[in-house]
Structure formats: C-alpha cells, structure tokens
Amino acid sequence: MLKVDISSLRREYANGTLDESSILKNPFEQFQKWLAEALEAQLPEPTAATLATVDNNHPSCRIILLKSVDLKGFVFFTNYNSRKGRSLVNNPYACLNFYWAELERQVRIEGITERITAAESDAYFTSRPVLSRMSAQASPQSEKIKNREQLEELFEQSVKAGSSVRPSHWGGIRVVPNYIEFWQGRPSRLHDRVIFEREDIAQQDWQIARLAP
Ligand SMILES: Cc1cc2nc3c(=O)[nH]c(=O)nc-3n(C[C@H](O)[C@H](O)[C@H](O)COP(=O)(O)O)c2cc1C
C-alpha cells in the first residue's frame, strides 16, 4: 500500500510562458529550441519520448530515443520486427510525447511514419558502440524468449561472429507530423497550449492556434 495520499500531491507550474505571437513560426524550429533548452538544463534523457501506436484498435506505447529532427520529421531507431515495427506496418500513424518535467513542458507530435533509407540507417548503425551493434543483431526484440541465458547466448554468438553489418530488420523510422502541440505549465492550471497543424505534410504551411488547458 502507498504510504502517501497521491491525490493530495500538487505542484504549481511557474517556470515559463508560451505565446502564439512570439513562438517560432515553424514547429520544427520551436521543437529544436525547446530540445536545446532541455539539453542545456542537463535533464536526464532529454531525447526520450513515449511512442504510441495503434494496431487493430489496440493502442500501445513505449519509450524511444530521438536521434534526429529536421524539417522532414523526427527519427528514432528500432527493430522493424518488434511489436511497434509490426504495428506501424499495419497502421503507420503514430504519436510521440516528450515530457521535460523540470522545464514544465510537454510536446505532442502526431503524424504518419516512414522508414528512413537503408543508407541513412547504415550511417547511424555504424556510429553506434560496437556492443550496441552486436545486441541489435542478437536481440529478437519483442519476441518471447526462454530465459536470460538464451539472450546472452544470442549476444555471445553475435560477438563471436564479429560482424558490424546492420541487420536489415533494424533501422530508422521517421514520424512526419501533421500536428505538433507545445504545452507550458502555468499557475492555477491555466497552462499554455499552442498547436501547429498542416493539411499537406509535404509543405511547411502550418496553422497556429491556442487550445484551452
Ligand atoms: C530510456 C529508454 C530508451 C529506449 N530507447 C529505445 C529506442 O530508441 N529504440 C527502441 O527500439 N527501444 C527503446 N527502448 C525500449 C522500448 O521502450 C521498448 O521496450 C522496446 O522498443 C520494445 O517495444 P515494443 O515491444 O513495443 O516494440 C527504450 C527504453 C527506455 C526506457
């Protein structure tokens, strides 16, 4: 049993403000600004985001690490045969959520996913530490395995084989957004929420609006 009454836990958010007139007009640039501030503040895991997918009306989510962001979208790396990888084949729509608690900020990103090119995945795979490459080769991510020993055997086999080639089932996924929401906590729960929406994901033609908190 919990020793603390969590219903009584409260915190006022008073770190900052967000204004639709002063926010950067391109949401990727605004995101980069906030991510730079999260990095500067030396938050733990500032690139960690929750990735939500929906397969056959069945939502699921998990944490991933953002590895790049530019005007095309938000890229993370994973095993294409994993649960999320398979789910995104059946339904490519996804949502990313970043929460920077110390800055009292949340960013919600919704859009369609696509695989990055094999050459782009190769370039990132090669930049990873050698044992991370081996574990990507070894782990049948999201599959049931017998026990811990089985995983360690698979890893050892990979280390013995000594290949640094990217497995074709491992690579990058880009979320190409049509909706990005920036949330800044404010006192008395009157938070700032500024959203960017666009009709055509091939254009940087974003409409800005404010939502009630
Ligand atoms: C801090 C953190 C970072 C993670 N980064 C990644 C990542 O970048 N890619 C990835 O595939 N899984 C990552 N994971 C593991 C996932 O959360 C998840 O367990 C795994 O991808 C399997 O998810 P799935 O079965 O839904 O496909 C991370 C977990 C944590 C807690």
The ligand as a Gaussian input file, in Angstrom:
#p B3LYP/6-31G(d) Opt

LIG

0 1
 C       15.052000       5.373000     -21.785000
 C       14.658000       4.319000     -22.799000
 C       15.090000       4.441000     -24.098000
 C       14.719000       3.494000     -25.066000
 N       15.086000       3.698000     -26.364000
 C       14.670000       2.827000     -27.313000
 C       14.926000       3.098000     -28.700000
 O       15.484000       4.141000     -29.093000
 N       14.510000       2.170000     -29.595000
 C       13.853000       1.025000     -29.222000
 O       13.507000       0.221000     -30.085000
 N       13.556000       0.775000     -27.939000
 C       13.952000       1.640000     -26.969000
 N       13.641000       1.416000     -25.655000
 C       12.912000       0.169000     -25.295000
 C       11.421000       0.364000     -25.616000
 O       10.806000       1.176000     -24.636000
 C       10.676000      -0.974000     -25.744000
 O       10.833000      -1.737000     -24.568000
 C       11.174000      -1.809000     -26.921000
 O       11.438000      -0.989000     -28.049000
 C       10.148000      -2.860000     -27.319000
 O        8.917000      -2.213000     -27.606000
 P        7.777000      -2.935000     -28.471000
 O        7.663000      -4.353000     -27.970000
 O        6.542000      -2.141000     -28.229000
 O        8.204000      -2.896000     -29.926000
 C       13.949000       2.369000     -24.684000
 C       13.511000       2.254000     -23.365000
 C       13.836000       3.219000     -22.441000
 C       13.294000       3.099000     -21.026000

